[in-house]
């Protein structure tokens, strides 16, 4: 059974057993319809296919902050209709959901997290309509809270985790996680914690077939145990926040070589004037595709029903975009550094976001890669109800073992107008170009969108 069905049942049960929970909640939604024209929808270097597409869908958000139930759910459901039936129509889901049921106040909670998205089947091929799949990761289980005086407390967690992909079956797994955390409040804004975690990962298929560069290959998917011990410091001030983590991590594979490394994560946010903000995140850690789909410490779910012009340019109408994760069972050492600087006034917003990411796989070096790039975006309010948005994105992706380098550039414009409190429209143009050292992987594409959105 797909994990998203499990989540729906779990949340429905929580709402049923908590009388009056729904009445204190905030539920918002927006319905969109987008018509898209692409002059190269298959992103081919030699045989471009011109295609018109109709994409209706709905964005929704649910926020509950009750004493018994706390929930934060944001998602999108869309249907992609390819005119002329040259490609199969698709129904896709994107979801980020967190729910916590307080069974016994200050003693026992039951938590559910679910993250669904659309990812490539073959990450070395272009993002064509037939190279997409639905993915889902689910976590659920109890958390026991222990209180030791006014400033010391602890919690014990037992969670079941499940990962699912509709096409790449070696991604599918069941996981059990146990954790012990000891917290000390240094003052009202600062907390120090000691964390011990152990996770056992068992894959549904011990041997699976994966697609690499259009060629099917059989690979082993060894089960493993991940043990981590780390200290964490968090500080939340009015204009500054910090989340610092430092520790050690060990991976024990079944019938394969084990590995251990230090681990570190950092998240800093600073609003140094009313108009200027800066955030920095970094990580040095073991990870895998399923773990990367979960929110990391310091991150939060974004309310996609609140229209942000910068977000619209990537997905006119608020639809779903395909991710860039390699969907498989392999563990890698991840080195990440990202920063975002934002300047905003009443009519203008500028955002600059450079990124660096390096993945070193433990079992097979095939997908070892490094990514450098960034995005510059700007929003200008031409009129109280009309906004012009522009962005430029550049990325250099290098597969070291494959001796392949992809340089991808994406830029575009969007004009949005809010003609009533509930209705708006967008006209967008996006161009993307890839120059690849791999045979037949370079392309260029022009896209034009027209979207109408009804927002509750």
RODO-2510 file (C-alpha; in nm, 4 decimals, decimal comma):
residues 456
     n   res          X          Y          Z
     1     x     0,0000     0,0000     0,0000
     2     x     0,1458     0,3442    -0,0888
     3     x     0,2556     0,5379     0,2187
     4     x     0,0339     0,8343     0,1284
     5     x    -0,2734     0,6159     0,1887
     6     x    -0,1345     0,5228     0,5299
     7     x    -0,0869     0,8916     0,6122
     8     x    -0,4425     0,9788     0,5084
     9     x    -0,5844     0,7071     0,7323
    10     x    -0,3638     0,8092     1,0242
    11     x    -0,4645     1,1752     1,0011
    12     x    -0,8323     1,0861     0,9606
    13     x    -0,8122     0,8705     1,2734
    14     x    -0,6474     1,1559     1,4649
    15     x    -0,9255     1,3968     1,3663
    16     x    -1,1942     1,1475     1,4625
    17     x    -1,0552     1,0748     1,8092
    18     x    -0,9941     1,4413     1,8925
    19     x    -1,3355     1,6110     1,9373
    20     x    -1,3517     1,9629     1,8041
    21     x    -1,0030     1,9526     1,6483
    22     x    -1,1204     2,0621     1,3063
    23     x    -1,2972     2,3710     1,4339
    24     x    -0,9710     2,5268     1,5553
    25     x    -0,7906     2,4538     1,2271
    26     x    -0,7098     2,6720     0,9281
    27     x    -0,7766     2,5165     0,5882
    28     x    -0,6896     2,7062     0,2690
    29     x    -0,6767     2,6078    -0,0936
    30     x    -0,6262     2,7449    -0,4431
    31     x    -0,7475     2,5935    -0,7701
    32     x    -0,5417     2,6551    -1,0829
    33     x    -0,5614     2,5817    -1,4523
    34     x    -0,2493     2,6200    -1,6683
    35     x    -0,2082     2,5959    -2,0449
    36     x     0,1526     2,5328    -2,1463
    37     x     0,3243     2,5280    -2,4842
    38     x     0,6716     2,3759    -2,5173
    39     x     0,8765     2,3634    -2,8363
    40     x     1,0828     2,0699    -2,7022
    41     x     0,8924     1,8884    -2,4303
    42     x     1,1176     1,5796    -2,4488
    43     x     1,4301     1,7979    -2,4072
    44     x     1,5898     1,6315    -2,7078
    45     x     1,9044     1,7569    -2,8803
    46     x     1,8101     1,6328    -3,2274
    47     x     1,4382     1,5500    -3,2392
    48     x     1,2399     1,8203    -3,0531
    49     x     0,8680     1,7584    -2,9999
    50     x     0,6326     2,0567    -2,9866
    51     x     0,3502     2,0007    -2,7394
    52     x     0,0534     2,1779    -2,5815
    53     x    -0,0400     2,0758    -2,2276
    54     x    -0,3335     2,1500    -1,9981
    55     x    -0,2599     2,1264    -1,6238
    56     x    -0,5484     2,1673    -1,3766
    57     x    -0,4792     2,1213    -1,0078
    58     x    -0,5329     2,2253    -0,6491
    59     x    -0,2983     2,3549    -0,3800
    60     x    -0,4062     2,3071    -0,0189
    61     x    -0,2820     2,3794     0,3319
    62     x    -0,4045     2,2694     0,6734
    63     x    -0,2760     2,4177     0,9997
    64     x    -0,3880     2,3000     1,3432
    65     x    -0,2341     2,4267     1,6679
    66     x    -0,4531     2,2721     1,9342
    67     x    -0,3620     2,1380     2,2757
    68     x    -0,4264     1,7803     2,1592
    69     x    -0,3564     1,7885     1,7856
    70     x    -0,0929     1,9895     1,6034
    71     x    -0,0676     1,9574     1,2258
    72     x     0,0933     2,1374     0,9341
    73     x     0,0054     1,9981     0,5905
    74     x     0,0789     2,1499     0,2486
    75     x     0,0243     1,9757    -0,0822
    76     x    -0,0591     1,9882    -0,4509
    77     x    -0,2635     1,7523    -0,6643
    78     x    -0,2478     1,8052    -1,0397
    79     x    -0,3477     1,6329    -1,3622
    80     x    -0,1326     1,6732    -1,6730
    81     x    -0,3217     1,6371    -2,0032
    82     x    -0,0980     1,6147    -2,3117
    83     x    -0,2996     1,7302    -2,6125
    84     x    -0,3017     1,4897    -2,9043
    85     x    -0,2334     1,1892    -2,6783
    86     x     0,1302     1,1757    -2,7859
    87     x     0,2198     1,1087    -2,4213
    88     x     0,0302     0,9365    -2,1429
    89     x    -0,1599     1,1740    -1,9162
    90     x    -0,0363     1,1882    -1,5575
    91     x    -0,1776     1,2457    -1,2099
    92     x     0,0863     1,3727    -0,9683
    93     x     0,0990     1,4561    -0,5975
    94     x     0,3279     1,6714    -0,3879
    95     x     0,2912     1,6676    -0,0111
    96     x     0,4729     1,7880     0,3011
    97     x     0,2844     1,6908     0,6153
    98     x     0,3554     1,6834     0,9877
    99     x     0,1018     1,5836     1,2522
   100     x     0,1364     1,5307     1,6270
   101     x    -0,1284     1,3804     1,8525
   102     x    -0,0787     1,4479     2,2253
   103     x    -0,2006     1,1225     2,3806
   104     x    -0,0933     1,2157     2,7356
   105     x    -0,0020     1,5819     2,7951
   106     x     0,3741     1,6248     2,8551
   107     x     0,4159     1,2462     2,8561
   108     x     0,3263     1,0725     2,5293
   109     x     0,2874     1,1927     2,1690
   110     x     0,2228     1,0108     1,8443
   111     x     0,3739     1,1776     1,5372
   112     x     0,3250     1,1300     1,1637
   113     x     0,5332     1,2828     0,8831
   114     x     0,4830     1,2282     0,5119
   115     x     0,6629     1,3738     0,2080
   116     x     0,5556     1,2975    -0,1484
   117     x     0,6992     1,4296    -0,4722
   118     x     0,7888     1,3637    -0,8342
   119     x     1,1444     1,2540    -0,9163
   120     x     1,3240     1,1276    -1,2306
   121     x     1,3407     0,7580    -1,3142
   122     x     1,6812     0,7970    -1,4834
   123     x     1,8660     1,1002    -1,3471
   124     x     2,1169     1,0891    -1,6358
   125     x     1,8436     1,1383    -1,8959
   126     x     1,6442     1,4509    -1,9728
   127     x     1,3275     1,5406    -1,7838
   128     x     1,0876     1,4068    -2,0486
   129     x     0,7244     1,3159    -1,9639
   130     x     0,8102     0,9435    -1,9575
   131     x     1,1042     0,9934    -1,7179
   132     x     0,9032     1,0795    -1,4058
   133     x     0,7795     0,8804    -1,1085
   134     x     0,5892     0,9344    -0,7865
   135     x     0,7843     0,8995    -0,4614
   136     x     0,6779     0,8960    -0,0972
   137     x     0,8468     0,8690     0,2425
   138     x     0,6514     0,8162     0,5632
   139     x     0,7480     0,8220     0,9320
   140     x     0,5203     0,7446     1,2263
   141     x     0,5557     0,6405     1,5869
   142     x     0,5351     0,7362     1,9556
   143     x     0,7501     0,9807     2,1524
   144     x     0,7811     0,9473     2,5312
   145     x     0,8676     1,2675     2,7232
   146     x     1,0527     1,2685     3,0574
   147     x     1,0951     1,5777     3,2785
   148     x     1,3909     1,6215     3,5182
   149     x     1,3334     1,9491     3,7020
   150     x     1,2778     2,2865     3,5383
   151     x     1,5631     2,2907     3,2833
   152     x     1,6341     1,9215     3,2102
   153     x     1,4154     1,6901     3,0071
   154     x     1,4463     1,3867     2,7794
   155     x     1,2504     1,2023     2,5159
   156     x     1,2512     0,8507     2,3720
   157     x     1,1358     0,7948     2,0126
   158     x     1,0362     0,4780     1,8278
   159     x     0,9462     0,5340     1,4624
   160     x     0,8590     0,3209     1,1622
   161     x     0,9712     0,4646     0,8266
   162     x     0,8734     0,3609     0,4754
   163     x     1,0058     0,4761     0,1372
   164     x     0,8264     0,4109    -0,1915
   165     x     0,8847     0,4864    -0,5603
   166     x     0,6389     0,3923    -0,8327
   167     x     0,9034     0,2735    -1,0826
   168     x     1,2486     0,2298    -0,9227
   169     x     1,1747    -0,0576    -0,6870
   170     x     1,5160    -0,0765    -0,5170
   171     x     1,4246     0,2522    -0,3450
   172     x     1,1418     0,0804    -0,1551
   173     x     1,2335     0,0077     0,2065
   174     x     1,1087    -0,0379     0,5609
   175     x     1,3028     0,1230     0,8450
   176     x     1,2932     0,1169     1,2217
   177     x     1,4414     0,4071     1,4193
   178     x     1,5040     0,4456     1,7920
   179     x     1,6365     0,7645     1,9533
   180     x     1,7165     0,9013     2,2961
   181     x     1,7504     1,2786     2,3434
   182     x     1,8536     1,4689     2,6554
   183     x     1,7795     1,8452     2,6619
   184     x     1,9001     2,1258     2,8865
   185     x     1,7581     2,4777     2,8613
   186     x     2,0479     2,7198     2,9024
   187     x     1,8091     3,0168     2,9073
   188     x     1,4680     3,1006     2,7576
   189     x     1,6138     3,1192     2,4033
   190     x     1,9020     2,8658     2,4016
   191     x     1,8902     2,4857     2,4302
   192     x     2,1641     2,2221     2,4339
   193     x     2,0901     1,8536     2,3623
   194     x     2,2646     1,5150     2,3464
   195     x     2,1189     1,2769     2,0852
   196     x     2,1655     0,9037     2,0259
   197     x     1,9973     0,7499     1,7184
   198     x     1,9939     0,4040     1,5653
   199     x     1,8168     0,3162     1,2404
   200     x     1,7827    -0,0246     1,0742
   201     x     1,7109    -0,0151     0,6987
   202     x     1,5722    -0,3190     0,5164
   203     x     1,5021    -0,2997     0,1431
   204     x     1,2060    -0,4745    -0,0151
   205     x     1,4268    -0,6113    -0,2957
   206     x     1,7695    -0,7529    -0,2114
   207     x     1,8537    -0,7404    -0,5831
   208     x     1,6919    -0,4797    -0,8062
   209     x     1,7053    -0,3436    -1,1593
   210     x     1,7842     0,0220    -1,2080
   211     x     1,8125     0,2441    -1,5143
   212     x     2,1385     0,4270    -1,5792
   213     x     2,1750     0,6373    -1,8917
   214     x     1,8943     0,4451    -2,0600
   215     x     2,0533     0,1037    -1,9855
   216     x     1,9040    -0,1401    -1,7325
   217     x     2,1500    -0,2869    -1,4831
   218     x     2,1135    -0,5224    -1,1855
   219     x     2,2535    -0,4051    -0,8536
   220     x     2,2625    -0,5372    -0,4978
   221     x     2,0882    -0,3375    -0,2274
   222     x     2,2472    -0,4347     0,1063
   223     x     2,0551    -0,3687     0,4253
   224     x     2,2342    -0,1576     0,6833
   225     x     2,2293    -0,0046     1,0298
   226     x     2,3032     0,3647     1,0877
   227     x     2,4171     0,4716     1,4364
   228     x     2,4660     0,8390     1,5233
   229     x     2,5676     1,0323     1,8348
   230     x     2,5713     1,4112     1,8305
   231     x     2,5299     1,7268     2,0295
   232     x     2,3006     2,0042     1,9139
   233     x     2,2703     2,3698     2,0109
   234     x     1,9735     2,5872     1,9137
   235     x     1,9171     2,9568     1,9726
   236     x     1,6102     3,1557     1,8729
   237     x     1,6283     3,5333     1,9052
   238     x     1,4131     3,8063     1,7574
   239     x     1,6423     3,8773     1,4611
   240     x     1,8835     3,5825     1,4712
   241     x     1,8541     3,2053     1,4986
   242     x     2,1135     2,9286     1,5027
   243     x     2,0957     2,5495     1,4835
   244     x     2,4367     2,3798     1,5232
   245     x     2,4952     2,0037     1,5263
   246     x     2,8210     1,8095     1,5685
   247     x     2,8762     1,4370     1,6206
   248     x     2,9734     1,1010     1,4737
   249     x     2,7943     0,8615     1,2370
   250     x     2,8587     0,4974     1,1466
   251     x     2,7077     0,2836     0,8682
   252     x     2,7171    -0,0974     0,9117
   253     x     2,6204    -0,2777     0,5899
   254     x     2,5104    -0,6414     0,5804
   255     x     2,7827    -0,8389     0,3978
   256     x     2,9603    -0,5214     0,2865
   257     x     3,2261    -0,2802     0,4095
   258     x     3,1216    -0,0460     0,6889
   259     x     3,2168     0,3199     0,7173
   260     x     3,2156     0,5954     0,9785
   261     x     3,2605     0,9707     0,9593
   262     x     3,2091     1,2839     1,1684
   263     x     2,8803     1,4605     1,1039
   264     x     2,7942     1,8300     1,1188
   265     x     2,4970     2,0495     1,0280
   266     x     2,4550     2,4235     1,0592
   267     x     2,1634     2,6583     0,9986
   268     x     2,1905     3,0328     1,0587
   269     x     1,9312     3,3021     0,9955
   270     x     1,9884     3,6738     1,0429
   271     x     1,7632     3,9724     0,9808
   272     x     2,0235     4,2449     1,0124
   273     x     1,7886     4,5277     0,9040
   274     x     1,4126     4,5371     0,8404
   275     x     1,4874     4,5025     0,4662
   276     x     1,7859     4,2632     0,4602
   277     x     1,7934     3,8943     0,5617
   278     x     2,0586     3,6267     0,5250
   279     x     2,0356     3,2522     0,5828
   280     x     2,3130     2,9924     0,5599
   281     x     2,2830     2,6136     0,5768
   282     x     2,5565     2,3520     0,5573
   283     x     2,5945     1,9801     0,6161
   284     x     2,8589     1,7080     0,6250
   285     x     2,6792     1,3779     0,6781
   286     x     2,5805     1,0351     0,5531
   287     x     2,2509     1,0461     0,3675
   288     x     2,0393     0,8734     0,1035
   289     x     1,7552     0,9686    -0,1295
   290     x     1,4827     0,8829     0,1237
   291     x     1,6443     1,0850     0,4030
   292     x     1,6958     1,3846     0,1725
   293     x     1,3195     1,3986     0,1158
   294     x     1,2629     1,4720     0,4856
   295     x     1,2923     1,8227     0,6245
   296     x     1,6300     1,8756     0,7889
   297     x     1,6697     2,0524     1,1272
   298     x     1,6090     2,4240     1,0881
   299     x     1,3793     2,3863     0,7870
   300     x     1,0023     2,4405     0,7904
   301     x     0,7098     2,3568     0,5648
   302     x     0,6340     2,6377     0,3191
   303     x     0,2700     2,7384     0,2782
   304     x     0,2322     2,7093    -0,0989
   305     x    -0,1183     2,8581    -0,0992
   306     x     0,0276     3,1963    -0,0019
   307     x     0,1244     3,3353    -0,3397
   308     x     0,4895     3,4358    -0,3660
   309     x     0,5801     3,5831    -0,7077
   310     x     0,9296     3,4313    -0,6915
   311     x     0,7824     3,0818    -0,6514
   312     x     0,5303     3,1342    -0,9320
   313     x     0,8009     3,1689    -1,1961
   314     x     0,9183     2,8130    -1,1364
   315     x     0,5697     2,6661    -1,1371
   316     x     0,3167     2,9031    -1,2967
   317     x    -0,0188     2,8458    -1,1319
   318     x     0,1483     2,6717    -0,8390
   319     x     0,1955     2,3263    -0,9914
   320     x     0,4518     2,0495    -0,9344
   321     x     0,8075     2,0454    -1,0643
   322     x     1,0260     1,7347    -1,1017
   323     x     1,3098     1,7013    -0,8509
   324     x     1,6694     1,6045    -0,9205
   325     x     1,7417     1,3235    -0,6726
   326     x     1,8979     0,9949    -0,7819
   327     x     1,6244     0,7523    -0,6706
   328     x     1,8012     0,4362    -0,5517
   329     x     1,9039     0,2575    -0,2320
   330     x     2,2620     0,3784    -0,2058
   331     x     2,4137     0,5726     0,0839
   332     x     2,6422     0,8681     0,0165
   333     x     2,8550     1,1177     0,2051
   334     x     2,6954     1,4566     0,1480
   335     x     2,8699     1,7948     0,1644
   336     x     2,6293     2,0862     0,1238
   337     x     2,6603     2,4621     0,1568
   338     x     2,3773     2,7007     0,0667
   339     x     2,3068     3,0661     0,1330
   340     x     2,0164     3,2994     0,0592
   341     x     2,0304     3,6774     0,0751
   342     x     1,7051     3,8716     0,0410
   343     x     1,6389     4,2424     0,0095
   344     x     1,2772     4,3552     0,0129
   345     x     1,0780     4,6738     0,0226
   346     x     0,7101     4,7387    -0,0226
   347     x     0,7363     4,7156    -0,4045
   348     x     1,0638     4,5327    -0,4748
   349     x     1,2265     4,2068    -0,3678
   350     x     1,5691     4,0709    -0,4685
   351     x     1,6965     3,7247    -0,3785
   352     x     2,0432     3,5749    -0,4384
   353     x     2,0952     3,2056    -0,3537
   354     x     2,4297     3,0334    -0,4311
   355     x     2,4608     2,6565    -0,3709
   356     x     2,7296     2,3878    -0,3523
   357     x     2,6615     2,0158    -0,3170
   358     x     2,8949     1,7143    -0,3380
   359     x     2,7873     1,3490    -0,3089
   360     x     3,0338     1,0608    -0,2634
   361     x     2,8645     0,7186    -0,2772
   362     x     2,9891     0,4475    -0,0412
   363     x     2,9075     0,1370    -0,2463
   364     x     2,9454     0,2449    -0,6101
   365     x     3,1187     0,5580    -0,7405
   366     x     2,9017     0,5755    -1,0534
   367     x     2,6880     0,8674    -0,9353
   368     x     2,9621     1,0600    -0,7522
   369     x     2,8850     1,4214    -0,8321
   370     x     2,9407     1,7844    -0,7438
   371     x     2,7039     2,0724    -0,8161
   372     x     2,7768     2,4431    -0,8181
   373     x     2,5246     2,7064    -0,9072
   374     x     2,2736     2,9556    -0,7873
   375     x     1,9636     3,1609    -0,8550
   376     x     1,9000     3,5334    -0,8767
   377     x     1,5366     3,6412    -0,8734
   378     x     1,3600     3,9766    -0,8549
   379     x     0,9975     4,0833    -0,8051
   380     x     0,8724     4,4322    -0,8833
   381     x     0,5189     4,5468    -0,8072
   382     x     0,4173     4,7550    -1,1084
   383     x     0,0779     4,8253    -0,9546
   384     x    -0,0812     4,7237    -0,6232
   385     x    -0,2347     4,4262    -0,8064
   386     x     0,0294     4,3608    -1,0768
   387     x     0,3751     4,2073    -1,0275
   388     x     0,6600     4,1399    -1,2715
   389     x     0,8982     3,8601    -1,1751
   390     x     1,2280     3,7588    -1,3345
   391     x     1,4845     3,4925    -1,2488
   392     x     1,8117     3,3423    -1,3729
   393     x     1,9356     3,0016    -1,2587
   394     x     2,2727     2,8472    -1,3493
   395     x     2,4063     2,5045    -1,2528
   396     x     2,7226     2,3089    -1,3265
   397     x     2,6831     1,9385    -1,2490
   398     x     2,9883     1,7126    -1,2757
   399     x     2,9763     1,3319    -1,2544
   400     x     3,3379     1,2560    -1,1634
   401     x     3,3372     0,8802    -1,2366
   402     x     3,1447     0,9185    -1,5630
   403     x     3,3620     1,2127    -1,6734
   404     x     3,0447     1,4000    -1,7601
   405     x     2,9662     1,7684    -1,7073
   406     x     2,6256     1,9317    -1,7583
   407     x     2,5941     2,3100    -1,7635
   408     x     2,2289     2,4119    -1,7378
   409     x     2,0875     2,7641    -1,7592
   410     x     1,7255     2,8560    -1,6917
   411     x     1,5722     3,2015    -1,6991
   412     x     1,2273     3,3495    -1,7322
   413     x     0,9690     3,6221    -1,6809
   414     x     0,6252     3,6188    -1,5246
   415     x     0,3533     3,8839    -1,5235
   416     x     0,0856     3,8283    -1,2611
   417     x    -0,2307     4,0248    -1,1948
   418     x    -0,4800     3,9958    -0,9072
   419     x    -0,8050     4,1187    -1,0556
   420     x    -1,0316     4,0282    -0,7594
   421     x    -0,9572     3,9206    -0,4008
   422     x    -0,9932     3,5570    -0,5121
   423     x    -0,8956     3,5503    -0,8827
   424     x    -0,5584     3,6068    -1,0476
   425     x    -0,3828     3,5248    -1,3758
   426     x    -0,0222     3,4744    -1,4860
   427     x     0,1561     3,4873    -1,8208
   428     x     0,5036     3,3346    -1,8126
   429     x     0,7955     3,2607    -2,0415
   430     x     1,0811     3,0248    -1,9482
   431     x     1,3848     2,9218    -2,1512
   432     x     1,6314     2,6533    -2,0505
   433     x     1,9541     2,5441    -2,2180
   434     x     2,1833     2,2537    -2,1317
   435     x     2,5332     2,1996    -2,2657
   436     x     2,6482     1,8473    -2,1823
   437     x     2,9692     1,6586    -2,2525
   438     x     2,7583     1,3394    -2,2783
   439     x     2,6347     1,2307    -2,6186
   440     x     2,2794     1,3458    -2,7054
   441     x     2,2186     1,5142    -2,3670
   442     x     2,2382     1,8811    -2,4727
   443     x     1,9116     2,0638    -2,5453
   444     x     1,7255     2,3927    -2,5443
   445     x     1,3575     2,4579    -2,4749
   446     x     1,1155     2,7508    -2,4802
   447     x     0,7997     2,7360    -2,2669
   448     x     0,5011     2,9713    -2,2544
   449     x     0,2374     2,9475    -1,9789
   450     x    -0,0995     3,1046    -1,9139
   451     x    -0,2539     3,0329    -1,5740
   452     x    -0,5738     3,1271    -1,3946
   453     x    -0,5881     3,0811    -1,0157
   454     x    -0,8797     3,0909    -0,7734
   455     x    -0,7652     3,1353    -0,4153
   456     x    -0,9973     3,0821    -0,1187
***
